[in-house]
């Protein structure tokens, strides 16, 4: 294959992933018109239409999808081999893309990054916050971070946290004219702030358990968010009850801004795991895995 042909294929992959010529051109460092000519040249050479273009979007055709299935693993492997060359000059390098839930990114991933990135300026990490269960292979993530119970069986999974204590909390203002819930069924009398998961048509149910009895509480309220931070802020503002990680609400409980309820009904959630496919990992990625790996205190 000629070098020009390889460059054209790489340009096609970038356009197909970005689904936008303007963003792809910026990423490649060329003009939009030059990129359009490259794609047209590639389509003429292959005799196939690879992209469907409208005024608002770009998407791969069936032929384009099949070409992507061939090219992406090859380009990923090439990236890995080039990054591994960094070992020969005594430096680690490479780009690492991770999809993570917000709480894990805040409490585990971000605290671990300084000791990795400070000593390795050629390592670049992109973190996308998302509560959906992304297909990390097709979405070209190197890894994901989710609760262990959510990790697919065909992935390598590394535990990166202990179990996660949770809490149900509300503000003193919220409880000023409402009784504290003493049993899970009392939650139906309260405004509860929901978490909407993008891979589900319904809101997150609150997992409660006591003396071997388990309940998935379907709660109702006036507010639904797709992240935890606005749920916490809404609880502090007296707008309802939230089901949140204990470490995020403990300071507010301690200073009296939040009240914890139903404490004997709230189990720990499973630990967070870093998960990734079984393809060969780069030295930079291995460094990240070891930095995140949970070790019993």
C-alpha positions in Angstrom: 0.0 0.0 0.0 1.3 3.4 -0.9 1.8 5.9 1.9 -0.7 8.3 0.3 -3.4 5.5 0.4 -2.7 4.9 4.1 -3.0 8.6 4.8 -6.4 8.7 3.0 -7.7 5.7 5.0 -6.6 7.4 8.2 -8.4 10.6 7.2 -11.5 8.5 6.5 -11.5 7.0 10.0 -11.2 10.4 11.6 -14.2 11.8 9.6 -16.2 8.6 10.3 -15.5 8.9 14.1 -16.1 12.7 14.3 -19.1 12.5 11.9 -18.2 16.1 11.0 -15.8 17.4 8.3 -15.0 20.6 10.2 -14.0 18.8 13.4 -12.1 16.1 11.5 -10.2 18.7 9.4 -9.2 20.5 12.6 -8.1 17.3 14.2 -6.0 16.4 11.1 -4.6 19.9 10.7 -5.8 20.4 7.1 -8.5 22.5 5.5 -12.0 21.2 5.1 -11.9 21.4 1.3 -8.6 19.4 1.3 -10.2 16.7 3.5 -13.3 16.5 1.2 -11.0 16.0 -1.8 -9.2 13.2 0.1 -12.4 11.4 0.8 -13.6 11.8 -2.8 -10.3 10.4 -4.0 -10.6 7.4 -1.7 -14.2 6.7 -2.8 -13.2 6.8 -6.5 -10.2 4.5 -5.9 -12.4 1.9 -4.1 -15.4 2.4 -6.3 -17.6 2.7 -3.2 -19.5 5.4 -1.4 -18.1 5.4 2.2 -19.9 8.4 3.7 -23.4 9.7 3.6 -23.3 13.5 3.7 -26.1 15.9 4.6 -26.0 19.6 5.5 -26.0 18.7 9.2 -24.2 15.4 9.6 -21.9 12.8 8.1 -22.3 9.0 8.7 -20.6 5.9 7.3 -22.5 3.9 4.7 -22.7 0.1 5.1 -19.4 -0.1 3.1 -17.9 2.6 5.3 -18.9 0.7 8.4 -17.2 -2.5 7.1 -14.1 -0.6 6.2 -14.1 0.9 9.8 -14.3 -2.6 11.2 -11.1 -3.5 9.3 -9.2 -0.3 9.8 -9.8 0.6 13.5 -8.1 -2.4 15.1 -5.2 -2.1 12.7 -4.7 1.6 13.5 -5.1 0.9 17.2 -2.4 -1.7 17.0 -0.2 0.7 15.1 -0.7 3.3 17.8 0.2 0.8 20.5 3.4 -0.2 18.8 4.5 3.4 18.2 3.7 4.3 21.8 5.8 1.3 22.9 8.8 2.7 21.1 8.8 5.3 23.9 10.4 2.7 26.2 13.5 2.8 24.0 14.1 6.5 24.8 13.3 6.0 28.5 9.9 7.8 28.3 6.4 6.6 28.3 4.0 8.1 25.7 0.6 7.6 24.2 -3.1 8.7 24.3 -5.5 7.0 26.7 -9.3 7.4 26.3 -11.5 6.5 29.3 -15.2 6.5 29.9 -16.1 6.9 33.5 -18.9 7.6 35.8 -18.5 11.0 37.5 -18.1 9.8 41.1 -15.3 7.4 40.2 -13.5 10.0 38.1 -13.7 12.5 41.0 -12.6 10.2 43.8 -10.3 7.6 42.1 -9.2 8.6 38.6 -8.4 12.3 39.1 -6.4 11.8 42.3 -4.3 9.2 40.6 -3.5 11.2 37.5 -0.9 13.7 38.9 1.6 11.1 39.8 1.3 9.6 36.2 1.2 12.8 34.1 3.7 14.9 36.0 6.5 12.5 35.4 5.3 11.5 31.9 4.6 14.6 29.9 4.1 12.6 26.7 1.1 10.7 28.1 -2.3 12.3 27.3 -5.5 11.2 29.0 -9.0 12.0 27.8 -11.9 11.2 30.2 -15.5 11.2 29.1 -18.1 11.2 31.9 -21.1 9.0 31.1 -23.4 6.7 33.1 -24.3 4.7 30.0 -22.8 1.3 29.4 -20.6 2.3 26.4 -19.2 -0.3 24.0 -15.6 0.7 24.6 -14.3 -1.2 21.5 -16.7 0.4 19.0 -16.4 3.8 20.7 -12.6 3.5 20.6 -12.1 3.9 24.4 -9.1 2.2 25.9 -11.0 1.5 29.1 -14.1 2.1 31.1 -14.8 2.6 34.8 -18.1 1.2 36.2 -19.4 -0.8 39.1 -18.1 -4.3 39.0 -21.6 -5.7 38.5 -21.9 -3.7 35.2 -18.7 -5.0 33.5 -19.2 -7.4 30.6 -17.8 -10.9 31.1 -15.5 -10.7 28.0 -13.5 -7.8 29.5 -10.4 -7.7 31.7 -11.6 -6.1 35.0 -9.3 -4.6 37.6 -10.8 -3.6 41.0 -9.9 0.1 41.7 -12.0 0.8 44.8 -13.5 -0.8 47.9 -17.3 -1.2 48.1 -19.1 2.1 48.0 -21.2 3.2 51.0 -24.3 5.2 50.0 -26.7 7.5 51.8 -30.2 8.9 51.5 -30.1 12.6 52.5 -32.3 15.7 52.7 -31.8 19.1 54.1 -33.2 20.4 57.4 -35.3 22.9 55.4 -36.8 20.0 53.4 -37.7 18.1 56.6 -39.0 21.2 58.4 -42.6 20.3 57.4 -42.2 16.6 56.6 -41.6 13.5 58.8 -38.4 11.5 58.5 -38.9 8.3 56.5 -38.6 5.3 58.8 -39.3 2.5 56.3 -38.7 2.3 52.5 -42.4 2.6 51.8 -42.4 6.0 53.4 -40.3 7.3 50.4 -43.5 7.4 48.4 -44.6 10.4 50.6 -41.4 12.3 49.7 -39.9 14.2 46.8 -37.0 12.1 45.6 -34.4 13.4 43.1 -33.9 10.9 40.3 -30.8 9.8 38.4 -31.6 9.0 34.7 -29.3 6.4 33.1 -28.9 6.9 29.3 -29.1 3.2 28.6 -32.4 2.9 30.4 -35.9 4.1 29.6 -36.6 4.5 33.4 -35.0 6.2 36.3 -32.4 4.6 38.6 -34.1 2.5 41.3 -32.6 2.9 44.8 -31.3 -0.5 46.0 -32.2 -1.1 49.7 -31.6 -4.1 51.9 -32.1 -5.2 55.5 -32.0 -8.6 57.3 -31.9 -10.4 54.0 -34.8 -8.5 52.5 -34.0 -6.5 49.4 -36.1 -3.7 47.7 -35.6 -1.7 44.5 -37.3 1.5 45.5 -39.0 3.3 42.5 -39.0 6.9 43.7 -40.8 9.9 42.4 -40.1 13.7 42.5 -39.9 16.9 40.5 -36.3 16.6 39.5 -34.3 14.2 37.4 -30.6 14.6 36.5 -28.0 12.5 34.6 -25.2 13.4 37.0 -24.7 13.2 40.7 -23.4 16.7 41.4 -26.7 18.6 40.6 -28.6 16.0 42.8 -26.3 16.9 45.7 -26.8 20.7 45.1 -30.6 20.2 44.9 -30.6 18.3 48.2 -28.7 21.1 49.8 -31.2 23.5 48.4 -34.1 21.6 50.1 -35.7 20.3 46.9 -35.9 16.6 47.9 -34.1 13.5 48.9 -31.1 12.1 47.1 -29.4 8.7 47.0 -25.7 9.6 46.9 -22.2 8.2 47.7 -21.6 8.7 51.4 -18.2 10.3 50.9 -19.8 13.1 48.9 -22.4 13.9 51.6 -20.5 13.2 54.9 -19.1 16.8 55.2 -22.6 18.2 54.8 -24.0 15.8 57.3 -21.3 16.7 59.8 -22.0 20.4 59.5 -25.8 20.0 59.7 -26.6 20.9 56.2 -27.9 17.4 55.4 -29.7 14.7 57.4 -29.1 11.0 56.7 -32.2 8.7 56.8 -32.9 5.0 56.5 -29.3 4.3 57.4 -30.0 0.6 58.3 -31.5 0.0 54.9 -28.7 1.1 52.7 -26.1 -1.5 51.6 -22.8 -0.8 50.0 -22.6 -0.8 46.2 -20.1 -3.1 44.4 -16.5 -1.7 43.9 -15.6 0.2 40.9 -13.6 -1.7 38.2 -11.4 -0.5 35.4 -12.3 -2.7 32.4 -10.7 -3.1 29.0 -10.5 -5.6 26.1 -7.8 -8.2 26.1 -5.7 -6.7 23.4 -2.1 -5.9 24.1 -1.8 -2.9 26.4 0.8 -0.1 25.9 3.3 0.6 28.7 1.5 3.9 29.4 -1.8 2.1 29.8 -0.1 -0.5 32.1 1.2 2.4 34.2 -2.4 3.7 34.6 -3.7 0.3 35.5 -1.2 -0.1 38.3 -1.8 3.4 39.6 -5.5 2.7 39.9 -5.4 -0.9 41.1 -7.1 -1.2 44.5 -4.9 -2.6 47.3 -6.4 -3.6 50.6 -5.3 -1.1 53.3 
